[in-house]
Amino acid sequence: MARLSKPATDSVRRAESTPQSMIELRGLVKRFSNAAGEFTVLKGVDLTIKRGEFVSIVGKSGSGKSTLLNMVTGIDHPTEGRVVVNGTDIYTGVSESQRSKWRGKNLGIVFQFFQLLPMLTLLENVMLSMDYVDMYDFDERPARAMELLKLVGLEKFANKLPVLVSTGQQQLAAIARAMACDPPLLVADEPTGNLDSRSADTIIQLFEGFVSQGKTIVMVTHDPSLTSRTHRNIVISDGELIDETISRSLPQLRHRHMLEFTKLVEEQVYQPHETIISRNQSVDYFFMIRRGEVDVILQDRKKNDYVISRLQPNEFFGEIELLRGGKSIANVRAGDKPVEVLALHHSDFLRVINESPITAEAIGRIVQKRLEQKRVDDQRAENRKKDNHASKMA
């Protein structure tokens, strides 16, 4: 994919932020008022998105995801909280005119319904963004617009009106327009919602190419096949963000249950090789790994430890004992580095699992697999013992 030339940077007032962060939301609240009264759409959202990340945002209708995007793009104003995008606090001491100019130079927006001007050609639609913020010399703009249309495969359609090309081609033209001023951040609201699977794949490939060049992309989508191709998948429910470890560990869980778990879990940190669960002891928590590795350890009859499984971030443990009752079948301890886990009390875990048959079934399959693996490991240990005994007798 061709790399586009960089425009001159603007002189918008900068705000203190983490250099690696493209977006920082702190305590973000949005309330609306109507004849029925006041209601809160965003409830104290905290979120950091790093430069160069490809992030998807999902949530049911009315969850607040579109409102969240509007806060990031400066289209709407937060009731409370702070929004820093590319180092700029876009609401504090910034006029609407200043914010509009900043948006044109720093942010590309791709809408579900394209929003191309119908009486302008595709080339003119792309040039319009450069005209609005007065970027690039006037004589350079047609060539740059054509360069962008070539990038998305539309150079042969440059002089056609939007109505004369397909919906997929209109969306490609909208992406070219969004990238006209070479913004560091691209925000897309359901960019493939009206496209067939082939066109949608073309769009995502383009996005992946932009990310490989260092762009940051935030995309709202309902399509699981697209979220699997992003670096992070942020889930929002009832105006609140769900802990990403929970959403990745238990993807079958209903969003309302994910949110409930987010509010109930305890963060715990274990030092290298520290025991988390001891064999033959009761288990009071369901654990999800946020950072680090966890070893599941058995002992042979000579009390020698051997690792039967090494669990990674977004995997879980403790479910066998909680679902089947009884005491722990193995020792579980931190790996070679500190481990951060989310611990959920057994009563909360069992209550929600009973309300979510799909999640219970998925966890049940993992339980069965782990039990089968334990039987295999036990048999191997027994065979080793017999072999050692036979060699001594020989």
C-alpha positions as a Markdown table, in Angstrom:
| # | Residue | x | y | z |
|---|---|---|---|---|
| 1 | Met | 0.0 | 0.0 | 0.0 |
| 2 | Ala | 1.4 | 3.4 | -0.9 |
| 3 | Arg | 2.5 | 5.7 | 1.8 |
| 4 | Leu | 1.0 | 9.2 | 1.5 |
| 5 | Ser | 3.0 | 12.4 | 2.0 |
| 6 | Lys | 2.6 | 14.1 | 5.4 |
| 7 | Pro | 1.0 | 17.6 | 5.6 |
| 8 | Ala | 2.3 | 20.4 | 7.8 |
| 9 | Thr | 1.3 | 20.1 | 11.4 |
| 10 | Asp | -1.2 | 22.6 | 12.9 |
| 11 | Ser | -0.7 | 24.9 | 15.9 |
| 12 | Val | -3.7 | 23.9 | 18.0 |
| 13 | Arg | -3.0 | 24.3 | 21.7 |
| 14 | Arg | -1.7 | 21.1 | 23.2 |
| 15 | Ala | -2.8 | 19.4 | 26.5 |
| 16 | Glu | -0.8 | 17.3 | 28.9 |
| 17 | Ser | -1.3 | 13.7 | 28.0 |
| 18 | Thr | 0.6 | 10.4 | 27.7 |
| 19 | Pro | 2.8 | 10.6 | 24.6 |
| 20 | Gln | 1.8 | 7.1 | 23.6 |
| 21 | Ser | -1.9 | 7.9 | 23.8 |
| 22 | Met | -4.0 | 9.0 | 20.9 |
| 23 | Ile | -7.3 | 9.2 | 22.9 |
| 24 | Glu | -7.7 | 9.8 | 26.6 |
| 25 | Leu | -11.2 | 10.0 | 28.1 |
| 26 | Arg | -11.4 | 10.7 | 31.9 |
| 27 | Gly | -14.7 | 10.7 | 33.9 |
| 28 | Leu | -16.8 | 11.2 | 30.7 |
| 29 | Val | -20.4 | 11.8 | 31.5 |
| 30 | Lys | -23.2 | 12.7 | 29.0 |
| 31 | Arg | -26.7 | 13.6 | 30.0 |
| 32 | Phe | -29.6 | 14.5 | 27.8 |
| 33 | Ser | -32.9 | 16.2 | 28.8 |
| 34 | Asn | -36.2 | 15.9 | 27.1 |
| 35 | Ala | -39.9 | 16.1 | 28.0 |
| 36 | Ala | -39.6 | 12.8 | 29.9 |
| 37 | Gly | -36.8 | 14.1 | 32.1 |
| 38 | Glu | -33.1 | 13.8 | 32.2 |
| 39 | Phe | -31.2 | 10.6 | 31.4 |
| 40 | Thr | -27.5 | 9.7 | 31.4 |
| 41 | Val | -26.1 | 8.0 | 28.4 |
| 42 | Leu | -22.4 | 7.9 | 29.4 |
| 43 | Lys | -21.6 | 7.3 | 33.1 |
| 44 | Gly | -18.1 | 8.2 | 34.0 |
| 45 | Val | -16.2 | 6.6 | 31.1 |
| 46 | Asp | -12.4 | 6.2 | 31.4 |
| 47 | Leu | -10.6 | 5.0 | 28.3 |
| 48 | Thr | -7.1 | 5.2 | 26.8 |
| 49 | Ile | -6.4 | 4.2 | 23.2 |
| 50 | Lys | -2.7 | 4.1 | 22.2 |
| 51 | Arg | -1.3 | 5.4 | 19.0 |
| 52 | Gly | -1.3 | 2.8 | 16.2 |
| 53 | Glu | -4.1 | 0.7 | 17.7 |
| 54 | Phe | -7.0 | -0.7 | 15.7 |
| 55 | Val | -9.9 | -0.7 | 18.1 |
| 56 | Ser | -13.5 | -1.9 | 17.7 |
| 57 | Ile | -16.3 | -0.7 | 19.9 |
| 58 | Val | -19.4 | -2.9 | 20.3 |
| 59 | Gly | -22.6 | -2.6 | 22.2 |
| 60 | Lys | -26.3 | -3.0 | 21.8 |
| 61 | Ser | -28.5 | -0.2 | 20.4 |
| 62 | Gly | -28.8 | 2.5 | 23.1 |
| 63 | Ser | -25.7 | 1.4 | 24.9 |
| 64 | Gly | -23.9 | 4.7 | 24.3 |
| 65 | Lys | -21.3 | 3.8 | 21.6 |
| 66 | Ser | -22.4 | 6.4 | 19.1 |
| 67 | Thr | -22.5 | 9.0 | 21.8 |
| 68 | Leu | -19.0 | 8.0 | 22.8 |
| 69 | Leu | -17.8 | 8.5 | 19.2 |
| 70 | Asn | -19.4 | 11.9 | 19.2 |
| 71 | Met | -17.4 | 12.9 | 22.2 |
| 72 | Val | -14.1 | 11.8 | 20.6 |
| 73 | Thr | -14.9 | 13.6 | 17.3 |
| 74 | Gly | -16.0 | 16.8 | 18.9 |
| 75 | Ile | -19.5 | 16.6 | 17.3 |
| 76 | Asp | -21.2 | 16.7 | 20.7 |
| 77 | His | -20.1 | 18.1 | 24.1 |
| 78 | Pro | -19.7 | 16.1 | 27.3 |
| 79 | Thr | -21.7 | 17.1 | 30.4 |
| 80 | Glu | -18.7 | 16.3 | 32.6 |
| 81 | Gly | -15.2 | 14.9 | 32.0 |
| 82 | Arg | -12.2 | 15.5 | 29.8 |
| 83 | Val | -11.4 | 14.4 | 26.2 |
| 84 | Val | -7.8 | 14.6 | 25.0 |
| 85 | Val | -7.3 | 13.6 | 21.3 |
| 86 | Asn | -3.8 | 13.6 | 19.8 |
| 87 | Gly | -2.6 | 15.7 | 22.7 |
| 88 | Thr | -5.3 | 18.3 | 22.4 |
| 89 | Asp | -8.0 | 18.9 | 25.0 |
| 90 | Ile | -10.8 | 19.5 | 22.5 |
| 91 | Tyr | -13.4 | 21.0 | 24.8 |
| 92 | Thr | -11.6 | 23.1 | 27.4 |
| 93 | Gly | -11.2 | 26.7 | 26.2 |
| 94 | Val | -11.8 | 25.8 | 22.5 |
| 95 | Ser | -14.4 | 27.5 | 20.4 |
| 96 | Glu | -16.6 | 25.6 | 18.0 |
| 97 | Ser | -14.8 | 27.2 | 15.1 |
| 98 | Gln | -11.4 | 26.1 | 16.5 |
| 99 | Arg | -12.6 | 22.6 | 17.1 |
| 100 | Ser | -14.0 | 22.3 | 13.6 |
| 101 | Lys | -10.7 | 23.4 | 12.1 |
| 102 | Trp | -8.8 | 21.0 | 14.4 |
| 103 | Arg | -11.1 | 18.2 | 13.4 |
| 104 | Gly | -10.5 | 18.8 | 9.8 |
| 105 | Lys | -6.7 | 18.4 | 10.2 |
| 106 | Asn | -6.5 | 15.8 | 12.8 |
| 107 | Leu | -9.4 | 13.5 | 12.4 |
| 108 | Gly | -11.0 | 11.5 | 9.6 |
| 109 | Ile | -14.6 | 10.3 | 10.0 |
| 110 | Val | -16.2 | 7.5 | 8.0 |
| 111 | Phe | -20.0 | 7.3 | 8.3 |
| 112 | Gln | -22.3 | 4.3 | 7.7 |
| 113 | Phe | -24.2 | 6.1 | 5.0 |
| 114 | Phe | -21.1 | 7.6 | 3.3 |
| 115 | Gln | -22.3 | 11.3 | 3.4 |
| 116 | Leu | -20.9 | 12.1 | 0.0 |
| 117 | Leu | -22.2 | 15.3 | -1.6 |
| 118 | Pro | -24.3 | 14.0 | -4.5 |
| 119 | Met | -23.6 | 16.9 | -7.0 |
| 120 | Leu | -19.8 | 16.6 | -6.7 |
| 121 | Thr | -17.7 | 14.0 | -8.4 |
| 122 | Leu | -15.7 | 11.5 | -6.3 |
| 123 | Leu | -12.6 | 13.6 | -6.9 |
| 124 | Glu | -14.3 | 16.8 | -5.8 |
| 125 | Asn | -15.7 | 15.1 | -2.7 |
| 126 | Val | -12.1 | 14.1 | -1.7 |
| 127 | Met | -10.7 | 17.6 | -2.5 |
| 128 | Leu | -13.4 | 19.3 | -0.4 |
| 129 | Ser | -11.8 | 18.3 | 2.9 |
| 130 | Met | -8.5 | 19.9 | 1.8 |
| 131 | Asp | -10.4 | 23.0 | 0.7 |
| 132 | Tyr | -12.2 | 23.4 | 4.0 |
| 133 | Val | -9.1 | 23.4 | 6.2 |
| 134 | Asp | -6.9 | 25.0 | 3.5 |
| 135 | Met | -4.3 | 22.2 | 3.4 |
| 136 | Tyr | -1.9 | 21.7 | 0.6 |
| 137 | Asp | -1.4 | 24.2 | -2.2 |
| 138 | Phe | -4.4 | 24.7 | -4.3 |
| 139 | Asp | -2.7 | 23.3 | -7.4 |
| 140 | Glu | -1.6 | 20.1 | -5.5 |
| 141 | Arg | -5.1 | 19.1 | -4.3 |
| 142 | Pro | -6.4 | 17.4 | -7.5 |
| 143 | Ala | -3.2 | 15.2 | -7.7 |
| 144 | Arg | -3.4 | 14.3 | -4.0 |
| 145 | Ala | -7.1 | 13.5 | -4.3 |
| 146 | Met | -6.4 | 11.3 | -7.3 |
| 147 | Glu | -3.6 | 9.6 | -5.3 |
| 148 | Leu | -6.1 | 8.8 | -2.6 |
| 149 | Leu | -8.7 | 7.4 | -5.0 |
| 150 | Lys | -5.9 | 5.3 | -6.6 |
| 151 | Leu | -5.1 | 4.0 | -3.1 |
| 152 | Val | -8.7 | 2.8 | -2.7 |
| 153 | Gly | -8.9 | 1.5 | -6.3 |
| 154 | Leu | -11.2 | 4.2 | -7.6 |
| 155 | Glu | -9.0 | 6.2 | -9.9 |
| 156 | Lys | -11.1 | 5.1 | -13.0 |
| 157 | Phe | -14.2 | 6.5 | -11.3 |
| 158 | Ala | -12.8 | 9.8 | -10.2 |
| 159 | Asn | -15.0 | 12.0 | -12.4 |
| 160 | Lys | -18.2 | 10.1 | -11.7 |
| 161 | Leu | -21.0 | 11.2 | -9.3 |
| 162 | Pro | -21.6 | 9.1 | -6.3 |
| 163 | Val | -25.0 | 7.8 | -7.6 |
| 164 | Leu | -23.2 | 6.3 | -10.6 |
| 165 | Val | -21.0 | 3.9 | -8.5 |
| 166 | Ser | -21.8 | 1.0 | -6.2 |
| 167 | Thr | -22.4 | 1.4 | -2.4 |
| 168 | Gly | -19.1 | -0.3 | -1.8 |
| 169 | Gln | -17.3 | 2.2 | -4.1 |
| 170 | Gln | -19.1 | 5.1 | -2.3 |
| 171 | Gln | -17.7 | 3.9 | 1.0 |
| 172 | Leu | -14.2 | 3.6 | -0.5 |
| 173 | Ala | -14.6 | 7.2 | -1.7 |
| 174 | Ala | -15.7 | 8.3 | 1.7 |
| 175 | Ile | -12.5 | 6.7 | 3.2 |
| 176 | Ala | -10.4 | 8.5 | 0.7 |
| 177 | Arg | -12.1 | 11.7 | 1.7 |
| 178 | Ala | -11.5 | 10.9 | 5.4 |
| 179 | Met | -7.8 | 10.5 | 4.7 |
| 180 | Ala | -7.5 | 13.6 | 2.5 |
| 181 | Cys | -5.7 | 15.6 | 5.2 |
| 182 | Asp | -3.6 | 12.6 | 6.4 |
| 183 | Pro | -5.1 | 12.6 | 9.9 |
| 184 | Pro | -3.4 | 10.5 | 12.6 |
| 185 | Leu | -6.8 | 9.2 | 13.7 |
| 186 | Leu | -9.6 | 7.6 | 11.7 |
| 187 | Val | -13.1 | 7.1 | 13.3 |
| 188 | Ala | -15.6 | 4.9 | 11.6 |
| 189 | Asp | -19.2 | 4.4 | 12.6 |
| 190 | Glu | -20.5 | 1.0 | 11.2 |
| 191 | Pro | -18.4 | 1.5 | 8.0 |
| 192 | Thr | -19.4 | -1.9 | 6.6 |
| 193 | Gly | -23.0 | -1.9 | 7.8 |
| 194 | Asn | -24.5 | -1.5 | 4.3 |
| 195 | Leu | -21.9 | -3.5 | 2.4 |
| 196 | Asp | -21.6 | -7.1 | 1.2 |
| 197 | Ser | -18.9 | -9.3 | 2.7 |
| 198 | Arg | -16.5 | -8.8 | -0.1 |
| 199 | Ser | -16.7 | -5.0 | 0.0 |
| 200 | Ala | -16.5 | -5.1 | 3.9 |
| 201 | Asp | -13.3 | -7.2 | 3.6 |
| 202 | Thr | -11.8 | -4.6 | 1.2 |
| 203 | Ile | -12.6 | -1.8 | 3.7 |
| 204 | Ile | -11.0 | -3.7 | 6.6 |
| 205 | Gln | -7.9 | -4.5 | 4.5 |
| 206 | Leu | -7.6 | -0.8 | 3.9 |
| 207 | Phe | -7.9 | 0.0 | 7.6 |
| 208 | Glu | -5.2 | -2.6 | 8.4 |
| 209 | Gly | -2.9 | -1.0 | 5.9 |
| 210 | Phe | -3.5 | 2.4 | 7.5 |
| 211 | Val | -2.7 | 1.0 | 10.9 |
| 212 | Ser | 0.5 | -0.6 | 9.6 |
| 213 | Gln | 1.5 | 3.0 | 8.6 |
| 214 | Gly | 1.0 | 4.2 | 12.2 |
| 215 | Lys | -2.6 | 5.5 | 12.0 |
| 216 | Thr | -5.0 | 4.9 | 14.9 |
| 217 | Ile | -8.5 | 3.6 | 14.0 |
| 218 | Val | -11.6 | 3.4 | 16.2 |
| 219 | Met | -14.5 | 1.6 | 14.6 |
| 220 | Val | -18.0 | 0.9 | 15.8 |
| 221 | Thr | -19.3 | -2.4 | 14.5 |
| 222 | His | -21.7 | -5.2 | 15.2 |
| 223 | Asp | -19.9 | -7.7 | 13.1 |
| 224 | Pro | -17.9 | -10.4 | 15.1 |
| 225 | Ser | -15.8 | -11.2 | 12.0 |
| 226 | Leu | -14.5 | -7.6 | 12.0 |
| 227 | Thr | -13.9 | -7.4 | 15.8 |
| 228 | Ser | -11.6 | -10.4 | 15.5 |
| 229 | Arg | -9.3 | -8.5 | 13.2 |
| 230 | Thr | -8.8 | -5.5 | 15.6 |
| 231 | His | -6.2 | -5.1 | 18.3 |
| 232 | Arg | -8.8 | -4.5 | 21.0 |
| 233 | Asn | -12.5 | -4.9 | 21.3 |
| 234 | Ile | -14.2 | -2.5 | 23.7 |
| 235 | Val | -17.7 | -3.4 | 24.9 |
| 236 | Ile | -20.0 | -0.7 | 26.2 |
| 237 | Ser | -23.2 | -1.6 | 28.1 |
| 238 | Asp | -25.7 | 0.9 | 29.5 |
| 239 | Gly | -23.2 | 3.8 | 29.2 |
| 240 | Glu | -20.3 | 2.0 | 31.0 |
| 241 | Leu | -17.3 | 0.2 | 29.7 |
| 242 | Ile | -16.9 | -3.5 | 30.4 |
| 243 | Asp | -13.5 | -4.7 | 31.6 |
| 244 | Glu | -11.7 | -6.0 | 28.6 |
| 245 | Thr | -10.3 | -9.0 | 30.4 |
| 246 | Ile | -13.8 | -10.1 | 31.2 |
| 247 | Ser | -15.1 | -9.6 | 27.7 |
| 248 | Arg | -12.2 | -11.6 | 26.2 |
| 249 | Ser | -12.3 | -14.3 | 28.8 |
| 250 | Leu | -16.1 | -14.9 | 28.6 |
| 251 | Pro | -17.2 | -13.7 | 25.2 |
| 252 | Gln | -20.4 | -15.7 | 25.3 |
| 253 | Leu | -21.6 | -13.8 | 28.4 |
| 254 | Arg | -24.4 | -11.3 | 28.0 |
| 255 | His | -23.3 | -7.7 | 28.1 |
| 256 | Arg | -25.3 | -7.0 | 31.2 |
| 257 | His | -23.6 | -9.9 | 33.0 |
| 258 | Met | -20.2 | -8.7 | 31.8 |
| 259 | Leu | -21.0 | -5.3 | 33.3 |
| 260 | Glu | -22.1 | -6.9 | 36.5 |
| 261 | Phe | -18.8 | -8.9 | 36.7 |
| 262 | Thr | -16.9 | -5.7 | 36.0 |
| 263 | Lys | -18.4 | -4.1 | 39.1 |
| 264 | Leu | -17.9 | -7.2 | 41.3 |
| 265 | Val | -14.4 | -8.5 | 40.5 |
| 266 | Glu | -11.5 | -7.9 | 42.8 |
| 267 | Glu | -8.0 | -7.1 | 41.4 |
| 268 | Gln | -5.3 | -9.3 | 42.9 |
| 269 | Val | -1.6 | -9.5 | 42.2 |
| 270 | Tyr | 0.6 | -12.5 | 42.9 |
| 271 | Gln | 4.4 | -12.5 | 42.9 |
| 272 | Pro | 6.5 | -14.9 | 40.8 |
| 273 | His | 5.8 | -18.6 | 41.8 |
| 274 | Glu | 3.4 | -17.5 | 44.6 |
| 275 | Thr | 0.6 | -20.0 | 45.2 |
| 276 | Ile | -2.9 | -18.9 | 44.1 |
| 277 | Ile | -4.8 | -22.1 | 44.7 |
| 278 | Ser | -3.5 | -25.1 | 46.7 |
| 279 | Arg | -4.4 | -28.7 | 45.9 |
| 280 | Asn | -7.1 | -30.3 | 48.1 |
| 281 | Gln | -8.3 | -26.9 | 49.4 |
| 282 | Ser | -11.6 | -25.3 | 48.8 |
| 283 | Val | -11.8 | -22.7 | 46.0 |
| 284 | Asp | -13.7 | -19.5 | 46.7 |
| 285 | Tyr | -13.1 | -17.6 | 43.5 |
| 286 | Phe | -13.2 | -17.8 | 39.8 |
| 287 | Phe | -10.1 | -16.2 | 38.4 |
| 288 | Met | -9.4 | -14.4 | 35.0 |
| 289 | Ile | -5.8 | -13.6 | 34.1 |
| 290 | Arg | -5.2 | -9.9 | 33.1 |
| 291 | Arg | -1.4 | -10.0 | 32.9 |
| 292 | Gly | 1.3 | -12.6 | 33.3 |
| 293 | Glu | 1.2 | -16.4 | 33.2 |
| 294 | Val | -0.2 | -19.0 | 35.6 |
| 295 | Asp | 1.1 | -22.6 | 36.0 |
| 296 | Val | -1.3 | -25.5 | 36.8 |
| 297 | Ile | 0.8 | -28.1 | 38.7 |
| 298 | Leu | 0.3 | -31.7 | 39.7 |
| 299 | Gln | 2.5 | -33.9 | 41.8 |
| 300 | Asp | 3.5 | -37.5 | 41.2 |
| 301 | Arg | 3.6 | -40.0 | 44.0 |
| 302 | Lys | 7.1 | -38.9 | 44.9 |
| 303 | Lys | 5.8 | -35.3 | 45.4 |
| 304 | Asn | 7.6 | -34.1 | 42.4 |
| 305 | Asp | 5.9 | -31.1 | 40.7 |
| 306 | Tyr | 5.2 | -31.1 | 37.0 |
| 307 | Val | 3.4 | -28.4 | 35.0 |
| 308 | Ile | 0.3 | -29.7 | 33.1 |
| 309 | Ser | -0.8 | -26.4 | 31.8 |
| 310 | Arg | 0.4 | -22.8 | 31.4 |
| 311 | Leu | -2.4 | -20.3 | 31.2 |
| 312 | Gln | -2.1 | -17.0 | 29.4 |
| 313 | Pro | -3.9 | -13.6 | 29.7 |
| 314 | Asn | -7.6 | -13.8 | 29.1 |
| 315 | Glu | -7.8 | -17.4 | 30.2 |
| 316 | Phe | -9.4 | -18.5 | 33.5 |
| 317 | Phe | -9.1 | -21.1 | 36.2 |
| 318 | Gly | -11.0 | -22.2 | 39.3 |
| 319 | Glu | -14.1 | -23.1 | 37.2 |
| 320 | Ile | -13.8 | -26.9 | 37.7 |
| 321 | Glu | -14.1 | -26.8 | 41.4 |
| 322 | Leu | -16.8 | -24.1 | 41.4 |
| 323 | Leu | -19.0 | -26.0 | 38.8 |
| 324 | Arg | -18.4 | -29.5 | 40.1 |
| 325 | Gly | -17.9 | -28.9 | 43.8 |
| 326 | Gly | -15.2 | -30.4 | 45.9 |
| 327 | Lys | -11.6 | -29.2 | 46.4 |
| 328 | Ser | -8.9 | -28.2 | 44.1 |
| 329 | Ile | -7.5 | -30.9 | 41.9 |
| 330 | Ala | -4.2 | -29.1 | 41.3 |
| 331 | Asn | -1.9 | -26.4 | 42.6 |
| 332 | Val | -2.1 | -23.2 | 40.7 |
| 333 | Arg | 0.7 | -20.6 | 41.0 |
| 334 | Ala | 2.1 | -17.6 | 39.3 |
| 335 | Gly | 4.7 | -18.1 | 36.6 |
| 336 | Asp | 8.1 | -16.5 | 36.4 |
| 337 | Lys | 6.7 | -12.9 | 36.5 |
| 338 | Pro | 4.1 | -11.2 | 38.7 |
| 339 | Val | 0.5 | -12.1 | 37.7 |
| 340 | Glu | -2.5 | -9.8 | 37.8 |
| 341 | Val | -5.9 | -11.5 | 38.0 |
| 342 | Leu | -9.5 | -10.6 | 38.4 |
| 343 | Ala | -11.2 | -12.7 | 41.1 |
| 344 | Leu | -14.9 | -13.2 | 41.3 |
| 345 | His | -16.5 | -14.7 | 44.4 |
| 346 | His | -18.0 | -18.1 | 43.8 |
| 347 | Ser | -21.6 | -17.1 | 44.7 |
| 348 | Asp | -21.6 | -14.3 | 42.1 |
| 349 | Phe | -20.0 | -16.6 | 39.5 |
| 350 | Leu | -22.5 | -19.4 | 40.0 |
| 351 | Arg | -25.5 | -17.1 | 40.1 |
| 352 | Val | -24.7 | -15.5 | 36.7 |
| 353 | Ile | -23.6 | -18.7 | 35.1 |
| 354 | Asn | -27.0 | -20.2 | 36.0 |
| 355 | Glu | -28.6 | -17.3 | 34.1 |
| 356 | Ser | -26.4 | -17.8 | 31.0 |
| 357 | Pro | -26.7 | -21.3 | 29.6 |
| 358 | Ile | -24.5 | -20.5 | 26.6 |
| 359 | Thr | -21.7 | -19.4 | 28.8 |
| 360 | Ala | -22.2 | -22.4 | 31.1 |
| 361 | Glu | -22.0 | -24.7 | 28.1 |
| 362 | Ala | -18.8 | -23.1 | 26.8 |
| 363 | Ile | -17.2 | -23.3 | 30.2 |
| 364 | Gly | -18.4 | -26.8 | 30.6 |
| 365 | Arg | -16.5 | -27.8 | 27.5 |
| 366 | Ile | -13.3 | -26.3 | 28.8 |
| 367 | Val | -13.9 | -28.1 | 32.2 |
| 368 | Gln | -14.3 | -31.4 | 30.3 |
| 369 | Lys | -11.2 | -30.8 | 28.3 |
| 370 | Arg | -9.1 | -30.0 | 31.3 |
| 371 | Leu | -10.4 | -33.1 | 33.2 |
| 372 | Glu | -9.5 | -35.3 | 30.3 |
| 373 | Gln | -6.1 | -33.7 | 30.1 |
| 374 | Lys | -5.6 | -34.4 | 33.8 |
| 375 | Arg | -6.5 | -38.1 | 33.3 |
| 376 | Val | -4.0 | -38.3 | 30.5 |
| 377 | Asp | -1.3 | -36.6 | 32.7 |
| 378 | Asp | -2.1 | -38.9 | 35.6 |
| 379 | Gln | -1.8 | -41.9 | 33.4 |
| 380 | Arg | 1.6 | -40.7 | 32.0 |
| 381 | Ala | 2.8 | -40.2 | 35.6 |
| 382 | Glu | 1.7 | -43.7 | 36.5 |
| 383 | Asn | 3.5 | -45.1 | 33.5 |
| 384 | Arg | 6.7 | -43.3 | 34.3 |
| 385 | Lys | 6.5 | -44.7 | 37.8 |
| 386 | Lys | 6.1 | -48.3 | 36.4 |
| 387 | Asp | 8.9 | -47.8 | 34.0 |
| 388 | Asn | 11.2 | -46.5 | 36.7 |
| 389 | His | 10.3 | -49.5 | 38.9 |
| 390 | Ala | 10.9 | -51.9 | 36.1 |
| 391 | Ser | 14.3 | -50.5 | 35.3 |
| 392 | Lys | 15.4 | -50.8 | 39.0 |
| 393 | Met | 14.2 | -54.4 | 39.0 |
| 394 | Ala | 16.2 | -55.3 | 35.8 |
